[in-house]
Amino acid sequence: MKKWIKSVSAIALAVSLMAGVTSAASAASTLKGKIVINGSSALLPLTLQAASEFKKQNPKVKISASAAGSITGPQSVRKGIADIGAVDWDASKDVPGFKKFDGQVANPVAVTVFAAVANKNVKVDSLTTKQLQDIFSGKVTNWKDVGGDDAEIVVVNRKFGSGTRVNFQMKALEGKEFMSKGDNYKEVGSSGDMKTTIETTPNSIGYIDLPYVTDKMKAMKINNVAPTEKNVLNGSYKVWGIGYFMTKGEPTGATKAFIEYIQSSKFQNGSLKKLKFIPLSAVKK
């Protein structure tokens, strides 16, 4: 009799737990809405992955994402054509070159590591801060002057308004200006364009965030320190920043749920890390 009671109790408990799970799933699946995201191409891999996962759990939510550079994110939110503006700096505050966007809330979503990258044919593996400043300003134009082959350096830069550009200029170049023209100068509009240009242009150098780095390019050490999560966390690699999803006021509805999903421990320590971003909880603000 006691065994029978225990068995019934176990079954009842299992049914209760299953009902709870089903109820939670049903509640989640009733979420409706449309989320439009624009802005940072550095954050695009994270945005697309999170959107794919979130839509599986919430099939009645439609999400569209585009990336035309960080500055277009908060601009799109201000114009009312996007619910989320992905940006590589806190656009609710003034930063060098950009005024704050009043009325917008900066929701942190990830730590992004930025790297100087060169075409795989380049023989140099590490550059000092001074060498990077000289190369990107146009003062040094040949790889032989920094320990490489006798070949003209092709400098690839992001267009003004890029969050990757802001972070690289402030942290890798310590605020020094970029060159802006010349036969050995190229300018691209997105992280994807930077990736393609570096992969296909011999002797080129540019900068990009780690999710875009491939075996067709090399991520350069800066002052002999590699751009890795370990080196960011131990404080030896300084070229990183926090990515934000800007919203008009505090997020609500599906937008709030989506941001909270990205900020959740499950996503931060799962898909986000696999994409070579660093969880927010891992760094000291």
Secondary structure, DSSP 4 states (H G I P E B T S, - for coil): -HHHHHHHHHHHHHHHHHHHHHHHHHHHHT--EEEEEEE-SSSHHHHHHHHHHHHHH-TTEEEEE--S-TTHHHHHHHHTS-SEEEESS-TTS-BTTB---TTEEEEEEEEEEEEEEEETT----EE-HHHHHHHHHTS--BGGGGTS-S-B-EEEEEPTT-HHHHHHHHHTSTTPPPP--STTEEEESSHHHHHHHHHHSTTEEEEEEGGG--TTEEEPEETTB---HHHHHTT----EEEEEEEEESS--HHHHHHHHHHHSHHHHTTHHHHTT-B-GGGS--
